[in-house]
Structure formats: structure tokens, C-alpha cells
Amino acid sequence: MEIRIQEAEPGHMPRPESDDTLGFGKYFTDHMFLMDYEKGTGWHNARIVPYGPISLDPAAVVLHYGQEVFEGAKAYRGQGDAIFLFRPEKNIERLNRSAARLCMPQLEAETIKQAYRELIRMDRDWIPRKMGTSLYIRPTMIATEAFLGVKPAIRYLFYIIIGPVGAYYPEGFKPTNIYVTTEYVRAVRGGVGEAKTSGNYAASLLAAEKAIAKGFTQVLWLDAVERRYVEEVGTSNIFFLLDGELITPPLTGSILPGVTRDSVIHLARSWGIRVSERQIGMDEVIRGIESGILKEVFGTGTAAVISPVGSFCYQEKNYTVAGGGTGELAQKLYDTLIGIQYGNLEDPFGWRVQIG
């Protein structure tokens, strides 16, 4: 793929004062990647240009019928200024699955990898150096054809923006407090819950705002039919260490198949831990807390990596998990994943990809 490059002027985008003031999603680098699609022509006009607004017709399909998918990945600065990606092919696979679900065109994996390499190479000085920070990568595809009518578009824009980030949650790697909603649901089997599309997140905002107003960090979603079985946290998959068994809800079409989720399953099994992908109801969780056999709960995701859960509220009653602290397994998983991602630990699974 030939990529046309237009370099930005020095100081095009504001920079953070230091790695300690990054936050998450507040800063973006000087450049972005764009590429167009039209039915019959395919993907074309690949370009890297200065970061800035994109122009859309008011009737663009994405604005009216929600044809949009996106992904989240990270680049890490390791020893000797080496730049690493973590399992990029898994995010690309998921992007294409999401696109297929929304009747959108797919992209060749090597095309996206080349775009990553070129864009990150141009803005590599934006990659923060402090452990726990990284360069967040947000590839996005939107339908740009202008018409009013419910059918797939024939024109699309694929673009990638990147920016330095710190911890996703204000707590950092500290236990979070979760609110279990029984009033709202996120997705149902057969819907688009397993796709990474904007509508899923828009639908989650009201429940999240209500949880935050009550003093909680995030929402824990239950299944949409019985409102009994655990599905996922607002921005993460979730795991329970219950009586020596590490349990996470199965991928049955209503939750996002997380890359970090998959990595945790592989790591835990390699350590001899019994891992089960099965339904777990809130009644089983409560019994586990009351009997003391529920030892840990934690979320997993690209943005936060591992998020220990210190407590949650279910049916307006508060429950503390493992004394409200960070569990031994959550800490080990976090340390191991971070160590692999930054190149400080051996990578037995071949997950780490050096691009610079």
C-alpha cells in the first residue's frame, strides 16, 4: 500500500506537561491516518495528514443509522526505546468481525499493520516513557455515503488517531467500586453486543451516569433476559476467583470478546489455574462472598489492563470483595501483562510485536 504523507507543522497539537498528567483520551498526536472505500473500487487514497476535523455530509449514514465500528490498541515504549504492540492481529480480527456484523467492508490485516507502523513512526516521540503509560491507538470506520434510508452504505472512511495515555480509571491500579444494574441491559444474544460499535456505548451511558452519581466507578451488566447472570463491566470483561476456579462469562454473542480477556485465560491456564467460561449468577456471587470462597473479582480490558473490584452494590446492598484490596492473582496478572507489553519479561506466547 502506498501512503501519501503530509507532515504537520511543529507544535501542531498541544502536548501534555508530563507523563503524570496524561489522563486518558485527552491528548492526540500531530498526525492521523485516513483511507477511503467505495463499492466497486475498494480501499484507496491512503494518507497520513495533520490531525484535524473531518468533513461529513449532514446525511452521512453514520449519523443516522449508526454504521460505525472501532478498536482500541496500544503501543509501548520499552528498553532501549524499542516500540512494541501487543497482539495487534487480535484487535484487527475483532475489527473485521465488527465490520461484518454491521455490513461494512473489511480490511486486510497487513494494511492496518502498515498504517500503524507508519503513523507511529512519524509520531513516536509522543510515546510516553513512564511505566503504566502508553500510546493509545484508535482505528475507526464510519459510513460516509449521504442518503436517508435504512440500508448499508457504499462509501466509508477508515481512520486512525493516536495519543499518549495514562491510567484509564482515576483510581489507577486500585480496587474499583461497581454498581450492578437490574434496571437497564446492555445487549441481548443475536444483537450487536459482541461488536465494538458506538451504539453499544451510547446505550450504556444512562446507567453509567446513575452509577457514578451514586459514587460508583462503573456498571456491571446482567443478562437481558433473566437479569440474573453476569455479563460484563461497562468497559471490561470480568473474572471471579471462586473456590479455586477462575470464572468468566462465556462468549455467547452478547458480550465483547476482549483481547485482554483471552490473554488472561491463556496466562492463568499456563499457571495451572482452573479456568471456566461459564454462566455465573449474582446469587452464586453473593453466596461466594458470604461463605468466603469468593477470593477475587477483577475486570480486564485494553484500556485499564486489569481492574481489581473492591466492592459492588447489588439490589441496593453493598458487598466487599476480599477485604476491599487487590488480590494476589490480579496483581500477578497485571505485572505479567505489563512486563510482556513493555518487553521486560519473557513472552512465551509470541504476543509482543516490535515495530521500532
N, C-alpha and C positions, 0 to 999 in steps of 0.2 A: 504494500500500500504506500502510495506517495502522499506525504503530508505537507501541505503548504504551511509555511511558518511566517507569522507577522509578530515581531518582537515588541513588547511593551516598553514604554519609556521608563527609565529608572525611577523608583518610588511610585509606580503606578497605583499600588494598593497599600493601605496603611498596615504597618507591622505591629505585632504585639511588643510590649515593653520588655518582656522576659518570658521564659518558659513557665514561670509561676503564675502568669496572668492570662493564660490561654483560654481557659474555659473550654466549651465545646461548640463548634459551629459558628463562631463569631468572626473568624478571620479567613480570608481566601487569598490565594496566591495571585501573581501577576497575570497568569495565562489560563486559558481553558481550551479544551479540545471540542470540536464540533464536526458532525458529518451528517449528510442528508440522505434520505431514502425516497424513492418514488417507484411505485409499482411499474414493472416493465424495464426499469433502468437499474434498480438495485441501489446499494450503498455507493455514494460518491461524494466528491468535494470534501475530502478530509482536510482539516485545517486546525492549526493552533493559533489563537489570536489573543490580544489583551482581554483580560476578564472584563465583562461588562454586560449590560442588558441585552436580551434577545427580543426580536420583534415578532409578534404574533397577530394574526388577523383576529378581530373580535369573535368571529365564528369558528375559530380553530376547534377541532373536535375535542382536544384535551380539555378545553374549558367547559364544554357542555356535556360530554359523555364519558369523561374520565379515562381515556386511553393513555395511561402513564404507568411506567414501571421504573424502578431504580434499584440500586445496590449500595452497599457500604463496605469498603475495604480500607486497609491501612498500609502505609509504608513506614518502615522503622529504620532509624539510623543506628548502626551497630559499631563495633570496634573498628578503628581504622577508617572511619567514615563510610563503611560499607552500607549500602541501601538494600533492605530486604522487603519482600512481600510475603504474606502468609496465606498459603493455599489459594492463590488467585483463581485457579481453574474452578474451584467450588463455587465462588461467587459468580463467575461467568456462566457456569451451568445453571445456577439458580435464576440469573437474569434472563436467560433464554427460556427457561420454563415459565417464568412470569410473563414474558412477552407472548409466548404461545397461548397461554390461558386467556390473554386479552386480545387475541387475534392481531398481534403486532409482529413485524419481521424480526427474525433472529440475526445474530452477528457471529462471524467466525471468531473463535477464541483467540487466534493469533492476531486478528485485527485489534481486539481490545487490549491485548497484552502490549502490542506495539504502541498503541496510543498511550497506555500507562507509562511505558518506558520513556517515550519522547517528552511527554508532559512533565513527568517527574524530573527528568534530566534537566529541563530548562529551569525548573523552579526548585532544584534540590537544596539550595541554600535556605529555603523556608522550612526544611525538616528540622524540628526541634531536637535537642540533644539530651535533655533530661530523661532519665528512666521513667517510664509511665506516660510519656508523651509520644506523639506520632504525627504523621501526615495523613489526614483522613481523605479518602478517595470516594467521590460520589458520582458514579455513572448513572445517567438518566436518559430515558427515551420517552418522547411525547409525540402525539398525533398533531400535525400542524395543518392538515388539509382543512379548508374553510367550507363548511356546509352545515345545515341543520337537518338532521335525520339520523336515526339510530342504525348505523352500520359501520363497519370498520373503515378507517381512513385509508387513502392510498399514498399519503405523504407523511413522513416522520422526520424528526430531528433527534439525533443521538448526541449527547454532550457529556463531558466530564469536567467537574470542578474539583479542586483540591484545596486543603487548608490545614494549618497546624492546629492540633487539639491536645487538650489535657484530659482530665477525668470527666466522664460523662455525667455522673451524679455529683452534686455538691459535696456529698459525704466522702467522695473518693472511694478507696477500697476499705469501706467501713460498712457495718451492717445497716441495711435499709429497713424501713417500716412499710409494710404493704397492706393495702385495703382490698378485701375480697368483695367484689360486687356481685350481687344477685339480681340487681335491678336491670342492668344492661348486659348485652352479649356482644362479642367481637365478630364471630363468624360461625357459619354452620357448614357441615360437610356438603360438598357439591358447589359451594360458593367460591369466593376468591381468597379465602383465608390463608391458603398456602402460597399465594403470590405476594411479592413485595410491591404493592401498588398503593398509591396515595389514598384511595378511598378507605382502605382498612384503618389508616391512621387518623383520618378525619373523623371516622365513626367512633374512635376511641377517646376523642378529646373531652367530651362532656363528663364521662365517668372519671377520667384522669383529673379534671379540674375539681370535681366534687371531692375526690380523694385528697388532693393537695389542700383544699380548703379545710379538711378535717385534720391536717397535719401529717399526712402520709406521703411517701415518695412516689409510689406507683400503684397501679391496679393489677390485681390478679384476676384473670378471666376464668370463668367456668364454662362448661359446655352449654350450647344454646338450647338444647332440648330439655334435659332434666335439671340444668343449673346445679349440678352436683359434683361433676368431675372436673378436676383441674385441667386447664389447657395451657396458658402461658401468661407471663407478665407482659405489661404494655410494650416494653421494648426488648424483651428477653424470653428465651426458653427457661424452663425451671426444672430443678432437680431436688429430690428429697432423699436423704440418707436415713433409711428406716430399718432398724433391726439388722444392720449389716448389708442391706440391699440398697443400691443406688437406683432410684426410680425416676423416670421422666416420661411424660405423656407421649403416646405413640403418634407417628405421622400418619394421620388418617384423613388429611385434606383440609382441616380447619385451622391448623397452626403452621407457622413458618418453619421450614426445615433449616435450622441455624447451622452455620459452619462451625461456630464455637461449640454448639451442642454436639455435633458429630465428633469434634476433636476431644471433648471431654469424655465421651463414650469410649473412644479408642484408648485414651490415656488410662482411664480407670480400669478397663479390662486388661490392659497390659500390666497393671499393678496387681492383678489378681482379685479385683473387686467385682462382686456380682452385680451386673447392670441389667435392669429390666426396663424395656419400653412398654409400659402398660398403663391402663387407666388407674388413677388414684383419686378417690373421692375425698371430699372435705371431712366426712365422718371418720375415715381412716387416718387422716392427718391429725385431727383433734385427738383421737384415741392414742396416737403415737406420742403426742405432746404430753397428754395426761399420764401415760404409763412410763414416760421417759425413754422410749425406744426410738423416738424421732430425734436424731442427733444433729442434723444439719439441714438447712434449706438454702439454696443459692440459685441465682439467675445466671444465664450465660448469653453473651452476645458480642458482636464485633466492637461495638462502641465501648461497653463497660468491661469486657472480658469476663470476669467473674464478679458477681454482686451478692455477697452474703445477705441473707434475710435475718434480721434480729427479732422481728416480731411481725404479726399481722392481725388484722381485725376482721372477724367473720361474724356476721349477724349481730353486729354492734358489740361484740365481746372481744377483748384483746388477749392475744396469746403470745407468750415469749418463747422463742426458739433457742435452745442450748444456752440459756442464761443471757441471751442478747448479744453474744460475742461472735467473733469469726471462728468458724470451725476449722479443725486441722486439715480436713480434706479440701475445703475451699481454698485455704491458704496454699496448700501444696499444688493444687491445680493452677492457681493464679501464678505462682512463682515459676512453675514449669512452662506454662504457655508463654509468659513474658520472656523467660530465658531462651526459649526456642525462637521466638519472634525477633529478638534483638541479637541473636547469634551468640549468646553467652552459654548456652547449653547444647549438648548433642541433639541432633534432630533425627531420631531413629525412623521416623515415618516419611522423611523426604518432603516435609511441609514447607520448609523455608526456601524461597526463591530469591537469589541475589540478582539485582538489576543494575547495580552501580557500585 
